[in-house]
Amino acid sequence: MLVLKVLALSLGLKYAVSGYLIHFKKKYSLVKGFEEELRVGCKKESYANRIGLMEFVVGIAISLAAIALIIFDN
């Protein structure tokens, strides 16, 4: 069971870090195919910002849930 909790924690941290890099540091290369579609004009920067923010929030939620499960284990 501890393995699943650690796996959830690492998955949450992965999402939080990639969301942080996309949304706050503007590393749009982490979004697959975004830079090409930005040059063509299909997508805007707000699209990548929404993806980054969504990944960041989901990552924080998964990490907090995993930490709570580790701390409050019966």
C-alpha positions in Angstrom: 0.0 0.0 0.0 2.9 2.3 0.7 4.1 1.8 -2.8 0.8 3.1 -4.2 1.0 6.2 -1.9 4.5 7.0 -3.0 3.5 6.5 -6.7 0.6 8.9 -6.2 2.9 11.4 -4.6 5.5 11.2 -7.4 2.7 11.5 -10.0 1.3 14.5 -8.3 4.7 16.2 -8.1 5.3 15.4 -11.8 2.1 17.1 -12.8 2.7 20.1 -10.4 6.2 20.7 -11.7 5.2 20.4 -15.4 2.2 22.6 -14.9 4.4 25.2 -13.1 6.9 25.2 -15.9 4.2 25.6 -18.6 2.0 28.2 -16.8 4.5 30.3 -14.9 7.8 29.8 -16.7 6.2 29.8 -20.2 8.0 26.6 -21.4 5.5 25.9 -24.2 7.8 23.2 -25.6 6.4 20.8 -23.0 3.0 20.9 -24.7 3.1 18.5 -27.6 2.9 20.3 -30.9 2.0 23.6 -29.4 4.8 25.7 -30.8 4.1 24.6 -34.4 0.4 25.4 -34.0 1.2 28.7 -32.4 3.3 29.7 -35.4 0.5 28.6 -37.8 -2.0 30.5 -35.7 -4.3 27.6 -34.8 -3.7 28.0 -31.0 -3.0 31.0 -28.7 -0.9 31.3 -25.7 -4.0 31.3 -23.5 -4.5 27.6 -24.5 -1.1 26.6 -23.1 -1.7 28.7 -20.0 -4.9 26.9 -19.3 -3.2 23.5 -19.8 -0.4 24.5 -17.5 -2.7 25.8 -14.8 -4.9 22.7 -15.0 -1.9 20.4 -14.7 -0.5 22.5 -11.8 -3.8 22.4 -9.8 -4.4 18.6 -10.5 -0.8 17.9 -9.4 -1.2 19.8 -6.2 -4.4 18.1 -5.4 -3.0 14.6 -6.0 0.1 15.4 -4.0 -1.9 16.7 -1.1 -4.2 13.6 -1.2 -1.1 11.3 -1.2 0.5 13.2 1.7 -2.8 13.0 3.7 -3.0 9.3 3.0 0.6 8.8 4.2 0.1 10.8 7.3 -3.3 9.6 8.4 -2.7 5.9 7.6 -4.5 3.5 9.9 
